[in-house]
Amino acid sequence: MGVTEMDAKQELKTLRQLSKLLIDGERETKKQATRRKVVYAVAWVALVAAFMLVIKGELVSIIAVATAGFAGIFAGVAIYLGIAAKQWPAVKPHISNESIMARVKQLET
């Protein structure tokens, strides 16, 4: 299996999510916006916790570094989700839900 290939289970999951987004885009977009806000909040809490550990002078070692690392990961994921949400209106008209559902049926058999 190559780097860009995915197995049938992953493809089926991705296609179902894409179909939901096409059918009920407004509700799905709101759910994704909520997820982004949660990820941003977790990133900020982790970042503040890391700085508190450093300022307090306790456990400056690996725990502060790990907390800051997790904050960076969560911030990166949130930024990625935000960019994807902004690009969705440009991509949506070019996706056919009928072809997605046909592929889903093909994968389910």
Secondary structure by P-SEA (a helix, b strand, c coil): cccccccaaaaaaaaaaaaaaaacaaaaaaaaaaaaaaaaaaaaaaaaaaaaaaaacccccaaaaaaaaaaaaaaaaaaaaaaaaaacccccccccaaaaaaaaaaaac
